[in-house]
Amino acid sequence: MDNAFKGIDITIHRFSHGHSMDLIACHECDLVNRIPPLPLRAAARCVRCGGLLLRSKPNSVDRTIALTLAAIILFAVACSFPFLSMENAGIVQETALFTGVYNLYKQKMVPLATLVLFTCVLIPLAQMLGLLYIMIPLKRNRPARHTVPVFRVYLHLQPWGLMEVYLIGILVALVKLGKMATIVPGLSVIAFGLLVFVLAGAHSALDPHLVWERLEKKP
């Protein structure tokens, strides 16, 4: 059985003796593949359909921790400073990150306000705290007690973090309101924009296979 690696041609038979091999089911066709230890920056693909099975990510733990810490700092800044300032006829009005949620609640749009609060604030915060809870002890090879359930919750929450949608809504509002009033972006909106990209980098740097592998080897 052959296996394909990005930039490297390796056959499974070369590793059939004396090398540990992982079994991974393809997400596309459900075929169980045998995966030998991957070189850095290599990717393993399914021998049947060519679907991506695993990609080796160098310094995954360190990069995930660093980006998550940066994301938490940006999140704190985004929650602490004015988001936008609107000036019209000499009247200046400032808005904060939670202003939109509060206004939706005041207009009795409770389900929508709750959805925005969870998908744009609480879930991203839970993801960041969960990553630190998982990765910092893992770096010391001493996984935290509840790492497995926390990691499973983190993986389930990934599709529900919608800060990108919130950011696009802000940009649309800036364009539309710019014709009626003077809009001054605050420090918070800059931090929020950076947060979207930094948190996406943290998710991308995470290697779930490495996490499960280290959890299996915990003392």
N, C-alpha and C positions, 0 to 999 in steps of 0.2 A: 504494500500500500504506500503510495507516494503522498507527500505533503508539500504544500507550496509556501514559501516564505518570501516576504517582500525583499527583493534584491538578493536572495540566497536560495539556491536549489538544494534541498535536503530530502533524503528519503527516510521513511520511518525505519526501514530495515537496518540502516546503519546504526540505529540506536536500540535495536531489539535486545541487545545483550549488554548488561553492565551499566545501563543508564535508566534512571527512573522516568516514567512516562505518565502523563495525566490523561484521563479520559474526559473528553468534553463533547457534549451533544450539540450538534449544529442547530442554531435557532431557526434556520430556513427549512431544512429537510429532515431534521431529527436524527441524522446519522451520527453514531458515536465514533469519534475520531481519537486516535492515540497521538498525544502531543509530546514530543521530546522537549528538554530544556531549550528555550529560545535564546539565540544571541540577542544582544542589545539592538533595539529599533527594528527587530524582525517581526513579521506577522504570519500567523498560521491560518490557512484557509481550508475549508472543507474539501475533501477529495471528490465528493460527489457533485456538489453544486457550486463550489468556489466561494461560498459565503465566508465572511470573516469570523474566525473562531476566537482568536486571541492576538493581542498586539503587545509586544514587550515595551514598557515605558521606563526609561532610565530615571533614577532618583525619584520615583513616584511618591514615596512617603514624604521626603523632604519638600518637594515642590508643592504637594497637596497641603501640607501644614503651613508653608510660607504664604501661599495664595489665600488660604482660608483666614489666616490672621489678618492679612491685608484687607480682605473682604469685610471682616468684622469691624475694623477701624473705619472703613468707608461707610458701613451701615450706621455706625454710631454718629458719624458726621452728618449723614443724610437725615437722621432723625432729630438732630440737635439744632440745625440752622434753618433759616428761611429757605423755602423752595423757590418761590417766584415772588417778585414785587411788581404790582401793576399800578401805573400812575395814569390817572385820567382827570382832567380839569383840576389839577392841583391836589387831588385826593390819592393818597398812596395806600394800597392794601397789600399785605403780605400773606402768603399762604405757606403752610408747612406740609410735610409728607402725609400727615394724617388728616389734613383739611378735607380732602376729597371723600374720605371714608365718613367723616363726621357730617359733611353736607348731605351725602346720600342717606345717612341715618335720619337726619332732620327732615328730609323729604319723604320719609316713611318707606324708603327703598331698602328695608332691612336685609333681605336676602342678597341683594347686589352689594350692599356695604360689607356684609359678612364675607362674601366671596372675594372682594377686593382685598380686605384685610388679611384673609388667610393666604391667598395666592401671591400677594405682592409684599407682605410683611412677615407674617408669622411662619409660613412654610420655609421661605429662604433663611430666616433666622434659625429655625430648627435644624435645617440642613447644615448650616455653618457650625453650630454648636455640636451637632452629631458627628461631623467630620473630625473636629478637634478631640472629642471624646474617644473616637476610634483610633485616630492616627498617632496622637502623642504617646499613649501607652504602647502602641504597636511599634513605634520607633525604638522603644527601649526593650522590645521583645517581652513585654509584660502586658498582654491584652487586658483591658478593663473587664470587670465581672459580667457586664451586660452588653458586651460588644456585639454579639451575634444578633439579638433582637433589635438593637439600635441600628445596626447596619442594614438589616432587612427593612426597617421602617424608612431609613434614608433612601434606599433603592426604590421603594414604593412611592415616596414623595417626589422623586425627580420630575415626573411629568407635570406636577402641579405647581412648580415654581414659575410664575408668569411675569417676572419683573420686566422682561423685554416688551411685553404687550403694554404694560403701564408706561414704560419709557416712550414707546411710539405714540401713545395717547398724549403724553406731555408735549412731544414735538409737534403733533397736529394742532394742539391747543395754542402753542406759541405762534404758529403760522396764522391761525384764524384770528386770534385776539390781537396780533400785532397791528392790524389795520384799525382797531378801535381804541387801543391804549398803548402806552409805552411799557413794554415788558422787559424786566431786568432779571435774568436768571441768577438765582442765588447760589451760594456755595453748596447747598444741599443737592441741587439738581446736577451739578457737576460731579459731586461724589456719587450720586445715584447712578449716573451714566457710567462712571468708571467701575462701580460695583457690579453692574451687569456683566461686563467683560472679565473682570477679575474672578467673579464666582464661576463663570463659564470655564475659565482656565483651570480653576480648582477641580471642577467636575471632570474636565478632560484629563487632568494629570493623575486622577485616581485610577488605580489598577485593581478592580474588584477581585481578579484572580489571585493577585498577590496577597490581598487581605485574607481571603479564604485559606490560602496556602499557609500563611503564618499562624492563623487560628488553629489549623489542624496540627501544627507542630508545637503549640504552646505547652509548657511543662505542666 
